[in-house]
Amino acid sequence: MNRISPDVAKPLFWSTASSLGTQALSFLTFAILARLLGAPAFGLVAMAALVIDLLLTLSTIGMNEAVVQRRSLTEEDADTAFWANLACGLLCCVVTVAAAPLLARLFDQPELAPIVAALASIFAITPLGTIHTARLQRELRFRSVAARSLAASLAGALVGLPLALAGFGAWALVGQRIGASAAMAVSAWISTGWMPRPRFKCAACRDMMRFGVHLGIAGTLNQINIRSAEVISGILVGPAAVAFIRAGSRIVEVLNQVTYAPFQQIALPVLARTAHDLQAMRTTYLRMSRLSAFVMFPAFFGTLALSRQVVDLVFGPGWEPVADAIRIFACAVVPSQMNTLVVAAIASAGESRTVLAWTSTQIVLGLAAAAAVHDWGWQAMLMTGVVRGYLVLPYGLYLLRKRLEIPFRDVFASLRPALTSSALMVVLILACVRTSEASISPLGIIAFALPSGVVTYVGSYIWQDPAILVQARDMLRSRLCRNAPR
């Protein structure tokens, strides 16, 4: 019951490898560019990227999720999804270019228009590889996904860093983003070897859109929900506030990609494979909940305790307010972990309408709360997102019990060891910081407090749940068996 299924272990290994390599490279690039360019340039591009990111999920109309979830996928279905995706991407590209001057006026930043217009090309580039990636995910070929993610990060660095050193300012960030998107698309074609044929089946398109469009809209609303503080700060405060929020979210994004994104990437395809067997689906869900909490909670809460030292070390002078953003984002780790897994479970059961309804409710609450407290500053706006995450949890747990028949006590049992062990770890780290911050550098504090916190966390967790060692051993054994010569 507690052992990791091979169907989870193999994709989880390569999904984790992808996140580790990609995030290490992309975050190093981000930190170097932050020091070279400063907050104003970063804030300007962050505003433009915000518009692109909010619409990018919608531009795929959920076709990639539909391809992953579809029980039987023909070549004609895949061709149809590719051309439908590309058509929507091109339409979004044209509309965004035309709307760039209006967006610049909305944010009261004239320099924003050409940046938005340039980044709009991502809408035309991304669909070229989206369905290819969906097919890899559907087949659980996360080794190929890992390779293309790493190639994209490398391409972005090779474009962005030389431009920054040459004095191109904000355009270095634009080049980095476009270069990474192009590399992602090219590597997707190389990984699959699939060449879409010029054919289109209207019935298949309608069928996939009935499922996918709800997830596409839900994904866009979720982005608005997560980044509502950036939107309002961009309109009412200015680029600097957006830069601080974005830098803090980037730190948290690294943690998320390294610890939880591997589970998030495999959740839909793995759960979809067990959708016909409710007991197997429940077992798989609780297994992923337990393992993701084991790696995610200590990473986020540990970073919360060391936020000031992390900002000093990574960004340097002028970026101090980023520590506030990190602390606030880290407080949302529990509802984020639970809500995302619930969405994957509900979607894998084919309930995309339910996902859309739930996400829509969250976006309305999030935007209303953020707008109501904007006079108190961007920190207050971020806090409303954390509070909202906890307030909507009961409904997510209700959906989980209704659709998968998983009671709250089982969900909480999968999280309890990680929560209590993380709390003990935070107390120890804060004590280390308090006693040494006056005499030791930020790097020295991290080097001293972090290992102590890790040992405390692991020891406490194993004391409460020694079976986690069995899961780790089975995962490693599964990988060794697959890599052994035959």
C-alpha positions as CSV (number, residue, x, y, z in Angstrom):
1,M,0.0,0.0,0.0
2,N,2.8,2.4,0.8
3,R,5.1,1.4,-2.0
4,I,5.6,3.6,-5.0
5,S,4.2,2.2,-8.2
6,P,6.7,2.0,-11.1
7,D,4.2,4.1,-13.1
8,V,4.9,6.9,-10.6
9,A,8.6,6.4,-9.9
10,K,9.9,6.6,-13.5
11,P,8.2,9.8,-14.6
12,L,8.7,11.3,-11.2
13,F,12.5,10.7,-11.5
14,W,12.8,12.4,-14.9
15,S,10.4,15.1,-14.0
16,T,12.5,15.9,-10.9
17,A,15.7,15.8,-13.0
18,S,14.1,18.3,-15.4
19,S,13.2,20.6,-12.7
20,L,16.6,20.5,-10.9
21,G,18.6,21.2,-14.1
22,T,16.3,23.7,-15.6
23,Q,15.7,25.7,-12.4
24,A,19.4,25.8,-11.5
25,L,20.3,27.2,-14.8
26,S,17.4,29.6,-15.2
27,F,17.6,30.9,-11.7
28,L,21.4,31.5,-12.0
29,T,20.6,33.5,-15.2
30,F,17.8,35.4,-13.4
31,A,20.0,36.3,-10.5
32,I,22.8,37.6,-12.7
33,L,20.4,39.6,-14.8
34,A,18.8,41.1,-11.7
35,R,22.1,42.4,-10.5
36,L,23.1,43.7,-13.9
37,L,19.8,45.4,-14.8
38,G,18.2,46.5,-11.5
39,A,14.6,46.7,-10.3
40,P,13.2,49.3,-12.8
41,A,14.1,47.3,-15.9
42,F,13.0,44.1,-14.3
43,G,9.7,45.6,-13.3
44,L,9.0,46.9,-16.8
45,V,9.5,43.5,-18.5
46,A,7.6,41.8,-15.6
47,M,4.6,43.9,-16.5
48,A,4.8,42.9,-20.2
49,A,5.5,39.2,-19.2
50,L,2.5,39.4,-16.9
51,V,0.2,40.0,-19.9
52,I,1.8,37.3,-21.9
53,D,1.6,34.7,-19.1
54,L,-2.0,35.5,-18.3
55,L,-3.0,34.8,-21.9
56,L,-0.6,32.0,-22.8
57,T,-2.6,29.3,-21.0
58,L,-5.8,30.5,-22.7
59,S,-4.1,30.5,-26.1
60,T,-3.7,26.8,-26.0
61,I,-7.4,26.4,-25.4
62,G,-6.6,23.4,-23.2
63,M,-5.7,21.2,-26.1
64,N,-2.6,19.8,-24.5
65,E,-4.5,18.7,-21.4
66,A,-7.2,17.2,-23.6
67,V,-4.5,15.2,-25.5
68,V,-3.0,13.9,-22.2
69,Q,-6.4,13.0,-20.7
70,R,-7.9,11.4,-23.8
71,R,-8.3,7.7,-23.4
72,S,-7.7,6.9,-27.1
73,L,-5.6,9.3,-29.2
74,T,-5.4,8.8,-33.0
75,E,-2.9,10.5,-35.3
76,E,-5.8,12.5,-36.8
77,D,-6.7,13.7,-33.3
78,A,-3.1,14.9,-32.7
79,D,-3.0,16.7,-36.0
80,T,-6.3,18.4,-35.3
81,A,-5.1,19.5,-31.8
82,F,-1.8,20.9,-33.3
83,W,-3.5,23.1,-36.0
84,A,-6.2,24.3,-33.6
85,N,-3.6,25.2,-31.1
86,L,-1.5,27.1,-33.7
87,A,-4.5,29.0,-35.0
88,C,-5.4,30.2,-31.5
89,G,-1.8,31.2,-30.8
90,L,-1.5,33.2,-34.0
91,L,-4.8,35.0,-33.2
92,C,-3.5,35.9,-29.7
93,C,-0.3,37.1,-31.2
94,V,-2.1,39.5,-33.6
95,V,-4.5,40.7,-30.9
96,T,-1.7,41.4,-28.4
97,V,0.4,43.3,-30.9
98,A,-2.6,45.5,-31.7
99,A,-3.4,46.0,-28.0
100,A,0.1,46.8,-27.0
101,P,-0.4,50.7,-27.0
102,L,-3.5,50.3,-25.0
103,L,-1.8,48.2,-22.4
104,A,1.1,50.7,-22.2
105,R,-1.5,53.4,-21.5
106,L,-3.3,51.3,-18.9
107,F,0.0,50.8,-16.9
108,D,1.1,54.4,-17.7
109,Q,4.4,53.1,-19.1
110,P,5.0,54.2,-22.7
111,E,8.1,52.0,-22.9
112,L,5.9,49.0,-22.4
113,A,4.3,48.9,-25.9
114,P,7.3,47.7,-28.0
115,I,8.2,45.1,-25.3
116,V,4.6,43.7,-25.2
117,A,4.6,43.6,-29.0
118,A,7.9,41.7,-29.1
119,L,6.9,39.2,-26.4
120,A,3.7,38.6,-28.3
121,S,5.7,36.4,-30.7
122,I,5.7,33.8,-27.9
123,F,2.0,33.1,-28.7
124,A,3.1,32.0,-32.2
125,I,6.1,30.1,-31.1
126,T,4.8,28.1,-28.1
127,P,2.0,26.2,-30.0
128,L,4.6,24.7,-32.3
129,G,5.7,22.4,-29.6
130,T,2.8,22.2,-27.2
131,I,1.1,19.1,-28.6
132,H,4.5,17.4,-29.1
133,T,5.1,17.9,-25.4
134,A,1.6,16.7,-24.5
135,R,2.3,13.4,-26.4
136,L,5.5,12.9,-24.4
137,Q,3.6,13.5,-21.2
138,R,0.8,11.2,-22.2
139,E,3.4,8.4,-22.8
140,L,5.1,9.3,-19.5
141,R,8.3,10.1,-21.5
142,F,9.6,12.6,-19.0
143,R,13.2,12.0,-19.9
144,S,12.6,13.7,-23.2
145,V,10.7,16.5,-21.5
146,A,13.6,17.0,-19.1
147,A,16.1,17.3,-22.0
148,R,14.0,19.9,-23.8
149,S,13.4,22.0,-20.7
150,L,17.1,22.1,-20.0
151,A,17.8,23.1,-23.6
152,A,15.3,25.9,-23.4
153,S,16.9,27.3,-20.3
154,L,20.3,27.2,-21.8
155,A,19.2,28.9,-25.0
156,G,17.5,31.7,-22.9
157,A,20.8,32.2,-21.0
158,L,22.9,32.3,-24.1
159,V,20.6,35.0,-25.6
160,G,19.9,37.1,-22.4
161,L,23.3,37.3,-20.7
162,P,25.2,38.7,-23.8
163,L,22.5,41.2,-24.4
164,A,22.6,42.4,-20.8
165,L,26.4,42.7,-20.9
166,A,26.2,44.6,-24.1
167,G,23.9,47.2,-22.5
168,F,20.6,46.4,-24.0
169,G,18.8,46.7,-20.7
170,A,15.3,45.4,-20.5
171,W,15.6,43.9,-24.0
172,A,18.0,41.3,-22.6
173,L,15.1,39.9,-20.7
174,V,12.9,40.0,-23.8
175,G,15.5,38.1,-25.8
176,Q,15.9,35.6,-23.0
177,R,12.2,34.8,-23.0
178,I,11.8,34.5,-26.7
179,G,15.0,32.4,-27.1
180,A,13.9,29.9,-24.5
181,S,10.4,29.6,-26.1
182,A,12.0,29.0,-29.6
183,A,14.4,26.4,-28.2
184,M,11.5,24.6,-26.4
185,A,9.5,24.3,-29.6
186,V,12.5,23.1,-31.7
187,S,13.6,20.5,-29.1
188,A,10.0,19.2,-28.8
189,W,10.0,18.3,-32.5
190,I,13.4,16.7,-32.2
191,S,12.3,14.7,-29.1
192,T,9.2,13.2,-30.6
193,G,10.1,13.0,-34.3
194,W,6.4,13.6,-35.0
195,M,5.4,15.7,-38.0
196,P,1.8,17.0,-38.0
197,R,0.0,16.3,-41.2
198,P,-2.2,19.0,-42.9
199,R,-5.6,17.6,-41.8
200,F,-8.3,18.7,-39.4
201,K,-11.2,16.8,-38.0
202,C,-14.0,19.2,-36.7
203,A,-15.6,16.5,-34.6
204,A,-12.4,15.7,-32.8
205,C,-11.7,19.4,-32.3
206,R,-15.1,20.0,-30.7
207,D,-14.7,16.9,-28.5
208,M,-11.3,18.0,-27.2
209,M,-12.4,21.6,-26.8
210,R,-15.4,20.6,-24.7
211,F,-12.9,19.2,-22.2
212,G,-9.9,21.4,-22.7
213,V,-11.4,24.8,-23.0
214,H,-12.6,24.7,-19.4
215,L,-9.1,23.9,-18.2
216,G,-7.6,26.6,-20.5
217,I,-9.9,29.2,-19.0
218,A,-9.3,27.8,-15.6
219,G,-5.6,28.0,-16.1
220,T,-5.8,31.6,-17.2
221,L,-8.0,32.5,-14.2
222,N,-5.6,30.7,-11.9
223,Q,-2.7,32.8,-13.3
224,I,-4.8,36.0,-12.6
225,N,-5.6,34.6,-9.2
226,I,-2.0,34.0,-8.3
227,R,-0.7,37.3,-9.8
228,S,-3.5,39.7,-9.0
229,A,-1.2,41.7,-6.7
230,E,1.2,42.2,-9.7
231,V,-1.6,43.3,-11.9
232,I,-3.0,45.9,-9.4
233,S,0.5,47.0,-8.4
234,G,1.5,47.5,-12.0
235,I,-1.5,49.8,-12.6
236,L,-1.5,51.7,-9.2
237,V,2.0,51.6,-7.9
238,G,4.6,51.1,-10.7
239,P,7.4,48.9,-12.0
240,A,9.5,48.7,-8.8
241,A,6.7,47.1,-6.8
242,V,6.1,44.6,-9.6
243,A,9.8,43.8,-9.7
244,F,9.9,43.1,-6.0
245,I,6.8,40.8,-6.2
246,R,8.2,39.1,-9.3
247,A,11.6,38.5,-7.7
248,G,10.0,37.0,-4.6
249,S,7.7,34.8,-6.7
250,R,10.8,33.7,-8.8
251,I,12.5,32.4,-5.6
252,V,9.3,30.6,-4.7
253,E,8.9,29.4,-8.2
254,V,12.3,27.8,-8.0
255,L,11.3,26.0,-4.9
256,N,8.0,24.9,-6.5
257,Q,9.7,23.6,-9.6
258,V,12.3,21.7,-7.7
259,T,10.1,20.2,-5.0
260,Y,6.5,20.1,-6.3
261,A,6.4,20.6,-10.0
262,P,7.6,17.1,-10.7
263,F,4.5,15.8,-8.9
264,Q,2.3,18.4,-10.6
265,Q,3.6,17.4,-14.1
266,I,2.9,13.7,-13.6
267,A,-0.3,14.1,-11.6
268,L,-2.8,14.4,-14.5
269,P,-1.3,11.6,-16.7
270,V,-0.8,9.2,-13.8
271,L,-4.2,9.8,-12.2
272,A,-5.9,9.7,-15.6
273,R,-4.5,6.1,-16.1
274,T,-6.3,5.0,-12.9
275,A,-9.5,7.0,-13.5
276,H,-11.4,3.7,-14.2
277,D,-10.3,2.2,-10.8
278,L,-11.4,4.4,-7.9
279,Q,-9.4,2.5,-5.3
280,A,-6.2,2.8,-7.3
281,M,-6.9,6.5,-7.9
282,R,-7.3,7.1,-4.2
283,T,-4.1,5.2,-3.4
284,T,-2.2,7.1,-6.1
285,Y,-3.5,10.5,-4.9
286,L,-2.6,9.9,-1.2
287,R,0.8,8.7,-2.2
288,M,1.6,11.8,-4.2
289,S,0.2,14.0,-1.5
290,R,2.4,12.4,1.1
291,L,5.6,12.5,-1.0
292,S,5.0,16.1,-2.3
293,A,4.5,17.3,1.2
294,F,7.6,15.6,2.4
295,V,9.8,17.5,-0.1
296,M,7.8,20.7,-0.5
297,F,7.0,21.9,3.1
298,P,10.5,22.0,4.4
299,A,11.8,23.8,1.4
300,F,9.3,26.6,1.6
301,F,9.3,27.0,5.4
302,G,13.0,26.8,5.5
303,T,13.3,29.6,2.9
304,L,10.8,31.6,4.9
305,A,13.0,31.4,7.9
306,L,16.1,32.4,5.9
307,S,14.4,34.9,3.5
308,R,16.5,38.0,4.4
309,Q,19.8,36.1,4.0
310,V,18.6,34.6,0.7
311,V,17.8,38.1,-0.7
312,D,21.1,39.6,0.4
313,L,23.0,36.7,-1.1
314,V,21.1,36.4,-4.4
315,F,20.0,40.0,-5.3
316,G,22.2,42.3,-3.3
317,P,21.5,45.9,-2.3
318,G,18.3,47.6,-3.4
319,W,16.2,44.4,-3.4
320,E,15.5,44.1,0.4
321,P,11.7,44.3,0.1
322,V,11.8,41.0,-1.8
323,A,12.2,39.2,1.6
324,D,8.6,40.3,2.5
325,A,7.3,38.7,-0.7
326,I,9.1,35.5,-0.1
327,R,7.7,35.2,3.5
328,I,4.2,35.8,2.3
329,F,4.4,33.4,-0.7
330,A,5.9,30.7,1.5
331,C,2.9,30.9,3.9
332,A,0.7,29.7,1.0
333,V,2.5,26.4,0.5
334,V,-0.1,24.2,2.3
335,P,-3.2,25.4,0.3
336,S,-1.1,25.5,-2.9
337,Q,0.0,21.9,-2.5
338,M,-3.5,20.7,-1.6
339,N,-5.4,22.7,-4.2
340,T,-3.2,21.8,-7.1
341,L,-3.5,18.1,-6.4
342,V,-7.2,18.4,-6.0
343,V,-7.5,20.1,-9.4
344,A,-5.4,17.3,-11.0
345,A,-7.6,14.6,-9.5
346,I,-10.8,16.3,-10.6
347,A,-9.5,16.9,-14.1
348,S,-8.3,13.4,-14.5
349,A,-11.8,12.2,-13.7
350,G,-13.1,14.3,-16.7
351,E,-14.7,17.0,-14.5
352,S,-13.2,20.1,-16.3
353,R,-16.3,22.1,-15.7
354,T,-15.9,21.7,-11.9
355,V,-12.3,22.9,-12.2
356,L,-13.4,26.0,-14.1
357,A,-16.2,26.8,-11.6
358,W,-13.8,26.4,-8.6
359,T,-11.1,28.5,-10.2
360,S,-13.6,31.2,-11.2
361,T,-14.7,31.5,-7.6
362,Q,-11.2,31.9,-6.4
363,I,-10.4,34.6,-8.9
364,V,-13.4,36.7,-8.0
365,L,-12.5,36.5,-4.3
366,G,-8.8,37.1,-5.0
367,L,-9.3,40.2,-7.2
368,A,-11.9,41.7,-4.9
369,A,-9.8,41.3,-1.8
370,A,-6.6,42.6,-3.4
371,A,-8.3,45.6,-4.8
372,A,-9.9,46.3,-1.4
373,V,-6.5,46.5,0.5
374,H,-4.3,48.1,-2.2
375,D,-4.0,51.3,-0.2
376,W,-2.1,49.3,2.4
377,G,0.6,48.3,-0.1
378,W,1.6,45.4,-2.2
379,Q,2.4,43.3,0.9
380,A,-1.2,43.5,2.0
381,M,-2.4,42.5,-1.5
382,L,-0.2,39.4,-1.4
383,M,-1.5,38.4,2.0
384,T,-5.1,38.3,0.7
385,G,-4.0,35.6,-1.7
386,V,-2.7,33.5,1.2
387,V,-5.9,34.0,3.2
388,R,-8.0,33.1,0.2
389,G,-6.1,29.9,-0.3
390,Y,-6.9,28.7,3.1
391,L,-10.5,29.8,3.0
392,V,-11.3,27.8,-0.2
393,L,-9.6,24.6,1.1
394,P,-12.8,23.2,2.6
395,Y,-14.5,23.2,-0.8
396,G,-11.6,21.4,-2.4
397,L,-11.7,18.8,0.3
398,Y,-15.4,18.5,-0.3
399,L,-14.8,17.8,-4.0
400,L,-12.2,15.3,-3.1
401,R,-14.5,13.4,-0.8
402,K,-17.4,13.6,-3.3
403,R,-15.4,12.6,-6.5
404,L,-12.8,10.2,-5.1
405,E,-14.3,9.3,-1.7
406,I,-11.2,10.4,0.2
407,P,-12.0,11.7,3.7
408,F,-10.2,14.7,5.2
409,R,-8.6,12.6,7.9
410,D,-6.7,10.6,5.2
411,V,-5.5,13.8,3.5
412,F,-4.4,15.3,6.8
413,A,-2.6,12.1,7.8
414,S,-0.6,12.3,4.5
415,L,0.5,15.9,5.5
416,R,0.9,15.7,9.2
417,P,4.5,14.4,9.5
418,A,5.7,17.1,7.1
419,L,3.9,19.9,8.8
420,T,5.0,19.1,12.3
421,S,8.6,18.4,11.2
422,S,8.8,21.6,9.2
423,A,7.5,23.6,12.3
424,L,10.3,22.2,14.4
425,M,12.9,22.9,11.7
426,V,11.8,26.6,11.4
427,V,12.1,27.1,15.2
428,L,15.7,25.8,15.1
429,I,16.7,27.9,12.0
430,L,15.3,31.1,13.5
431,A,17.2,30.4,16.7
432,C,20.4,30.0,14.6
433,V,19.7,33.2,12.7
434,R,19.0,35.1,15.9
435,T,22.2,34.1,17.6
436,S,24.6,34.6,14.6
437,E,23.3,37.3,12.3
438,A,25.3,40.1,14.1
439,S,28.6,38.3,13.5
440,I,28.3,36.1,10.4
441,S,27.7,36.9,6.8
442,P,24.4,35.8,5.0
443,L,26.2,33.0,3.3
444,G,27.7,31.8,6.6
445,I,24.3,31.9,8.3
446,I,22.8,29.8,5.5
447,A,25.7,27.4,5.5
448,F,25.3,26.9,9.3
449,A,21.5,26.9,9.7
450,L,20.4,25.0,6.6
451,P,22.2,21.7,7.4
452,S,21.0,21.8,11.0
453,G,17.4,22.4,9.8
454,V,17.6,19.5,7.3
455,V,18.9,17.1,9.9
456,T,16.2,18.1,12.3
457,Y,13.4,17.8,9.7
458,V,14.5,14.4,8.4
459,G,15.0,13.0,11.9
460,S,11.6,14.2,13.1
461,Y,9.8,13.0,10.0
462,I,11.4,9.5,10.1
463,W,10.5,9.3,13.8
464,Q,6.8,9.9,12.9
465,D,6.6,8.1,9.6
466,P,9.5,5.6,9.0
467,A,7.7,4.1,6.0
468,I,8.9,7.1,4.0
469,L,12.3,5.3,3.9
470,V,10.6,2.3,2.2
471,Q,9.1,4.6,-0.4
472,A,12.4,6.2,-1.1
473,R,14.1,2.8,-1.3
474,D,11.5,1.5,-3.7
475,M,11.8,4.6,-5.9
476,L,15.6,4.2,-6.1
477,R,15.3,0.4,-6.7
478,S,12.8,1.1,-9.5
479,R,15.3,3.4,-11.2
480,L,18.2,1.0,-10.8
481,C,16.2,-1.8,-12.3
482,R,15.4,0.2,-15.3
483,N,18.9,1.4,-15.9
484,A,20.5,-2.1,-15.4
485,P,21.8,-3.7,-18.6
486,R,19.6,-6.4,-20.0
